[in-house]
Amino acid sequence: MCRSLKIAKRVGSGRKVDGAAQFWMGLFMLAAWLIFQAGTALAEPVSLKFATTIPPNNPLVADFFEPWAKKVNEASGGDLNIQVISGPTLANASNVWERTVNQVTDIGWGIHGAVGLPFPKSDITSLPSLVEDLVNGSIALWRLYSSGLIADEYKGVRVIGLAVTPGSLISSKKPITKLEDMKGLKVRAANRMVADVITALGGAPIAVPVPEIYQSLQKGVINACVAGWTVANNFRIYEVTGEHLEGVALGEPCGFVVMNVNSYEKLSPKAKAALDQHSGEYFARELGAWFKKDASDNRERIRAMKGQTIHTVDAKEKERWNKALEPVIQGWVGRTQNGDKVLASFKEDLKKLGK
């Protein structure tokens, strides 16, 4: 009986030790959980720098990029803080792609033609007779990328969005209403594609940087320029022209918002989901819509000014212009890898979207 009592005491003693161990283990786990929760609550969101390269008072910054960043930040539930940094602090129009790849900035906005890199397939938006609506053009360009047809031009970056910007407008000193009025006209060309368009229309292309358009028109170096309503307003082209021709798709320059791959990979799943939700076709549609409205607002602003006349090409005359511009499209297809496939896909999406 004594032996049984000793065994019972040992068992009982063991149970008391197990209970104490469980108590302290539970207390430890509770403390660890509280510390984890406190750390999570106090953790700072991951900050991403977004270089727009344009002045902070540019409407594109205040009306689109900053609201977009705010939406993404809010959707991340505090995991993400995109900081929009405008001006040349982090990057400029020519080096923003390089600065994004090298993680000087995490995200960057730019125009394809300004960064000094070849984007032959993406340049399809600059072809004439194709894009007549900036929203549909932007969506169709994104679909080219998401389908893989132009994805090789974006190796080394994560593409947030693509868009087309306003470009189909001829501002001149003398009225242009028909194709013959272009013959021999000295017209400012932004790049090779625009030069090909001007040549096909019978004009003489002259390369002039955007900041020098006003002075070149004033001094007679050029008689007209191909640019969108946004450029015509922002650089006061209307002061030295007064005549504007629209109604023919002369080509729309494309732009990008891209992100450093490593910057994306360091984000939490929630932050990635928030960014993805506001990227891609959604971003293309929204930015295309912003450019469309901005172009319309600038058009109306200029139209209301004294001494300004807007001419619109009618359907019959438009056919003549489009026919004259066919060699530009054929030339692009001939010199672009898989140009025929890219063109066919782009036109098909434009058709589905209503062009």
Phi, psi and omega in degrees: 000322177298321180295320179295322180294319178298318178297317180298319179296320180295318179296313180299318179298321178298319181297322179295320178296317179298319180297318179295319179298318179296322180297311182291325177296318178296319179296320179296316181294323178296317179297318180297319180296318180296319178296317179299315180296320179295319179296320179295318182294326183269352183296137179282145176292154177288126181266135177238133178270129179244105181272117179269338180070352182253160182302148181296340179272001176293131181305331180298326179287305186290325186265343182231300187297315180293315175298324178296314179299321179296319178299315181294316180301315180294320181294336181281352179065030178096359180279344189223143177221095177278122180255115179279119181240111184261171183081186184272018183303312183259327184198162173237182186300330185270336184243008185297326178295311180298318181294328177287316178299321182273004176064027168293323170233152182276325181227145180216143175253139177196169175260132185308314185291349185264346188267000175073020178244151180281128173229059187302323182280322177295333180293000178302331180293338180275356176288146179284164173068015182246290186276116178247352179223125186294328179292308181295323178297320180293316179295316181296323178295317178298320181294328174298318180292310184294336178282345180097352185293332179235012185297333182294344179278357183235028178294140177091359177223161171257123184275119176279317180189160177230153180202159173254146183248159184296134179212344187274080177202136174246117176255131186216168178279324179249153182299139172237115181234342180221166185302322183298335181291345180275343186299123177074003182286132178277111188238135178293131179241130181282329184200186183299318182299314179295323178298319178296321179297312181298317179298315180299331181273357178100001181270176178247108182287139177227127182284122179219126177297152183307314182296344183258002181300312183304308183295321180295322176291319182297321183270355179083012176297324174230156179258344184200169176215147174262114181198165180275175179297330180295314178295318180302324180278310185297328181253015174052039180300330181300334181291335183241015176231271179105342179244134183224133180243129177226175177109352177240132179284105182264357181114139182239120179299145180255154180227168185221155163233115183237161185229146175295133184298316181294326178297323179289317185294335182279355183283155175288160177305322180292320179292319177298317181298319180295318180292316180297323181298330183252023179243188174066224183295326176302312181296315180301316180296315183293316180289322176299319179295322179296314180296323179297315179293319180298318178297317179296317179296318179292323177299312181294326179296315181288320181301327182282350182280152178290138176083013180250133180232130179250124177254140178240126180293131179280173187301318182292316180292327179299321178299321179295317179295315181297323179295319179294335184269354181305319180300332179295316180293316180297321179296320179295316180300319182294328184257002183249129179301129182056028182302322181295319180291317180297316180297315181298316180294317180297314180295323180295317179292320178300320179296316179297324183276349181099012177065000000 
